[in-house]
């Protein structure tokens, strides 16, 4: 069963990579409409066949990942998603016809190795399949909704000066909480608990829908201001960190009497992965090109004035 879950997670990573690239192309193709009509512009994406194809791949990836999360521990499933960063980077470079600079390659390696190392180390630190208590589930719900409100406010603040990194950070946090609630919902479902929908509490479903939709909005916004491999790298770094830290701190999945080096390794891996995302957001060829275009436009505007 665990090997089947791993295969499902691998397939989900491939769908995430391909779907992200296609949706990024779809968003860029509607950039003019999105810029003129920011409030209703996202509805125009549903008329883009490329964007819809990417969305279908993303949905298939989500279904496969839900199956993997329901049948295997979070700390086994999450590191596999790092493969999507490599696939997206190679695919995007081929399609956009640019060469990756050394800093970008090192940044991607840092994202992949750091995020995988963080979650793999967490396997040593966490209990296998612990069942959260109702109080722990309610506390997780409060944290998820508080994070959603916080990032919604931040999204409104940075709307005039958008940043791909901010949108990626918000999306990673949102989908990290979605993964936690998928895991908790699967426990209720597999135990056959009474109440809710198939044993899943209604507030679980509501939070997954609200937080997931906000995460989707952040992802689409990130596609407008950054390359798809940066978006995928951010998600595969931030998402598992939020999920694992929530499991350790809130759901008390931490094993007792752990050696001191486990926490040190997790902190080091998290730092490496985070630095990789920051470096990617600054030195990726696509980001550099966007920055140069923006500088030329600013210079031209200043010369006209």
CORHU-V264983 format. One record per helix or strand of 3 or more residues. SS is the DSSP state (a for helix, b for strand). FROM is the first residue (numbers start at 1). TO is the last residue. If there is no record, write none. Layout:
[[SS/FROM/TO] [SS/FROM/TO]]
This chain:
[[a/2/29] [a/31/36] [a/41/47] [a/49/71] [a/74/96] [a/102/125] [a/134/157] [a/164/191] [a/202/225] [a/228/249] [a/260/283] [a/285/304]]
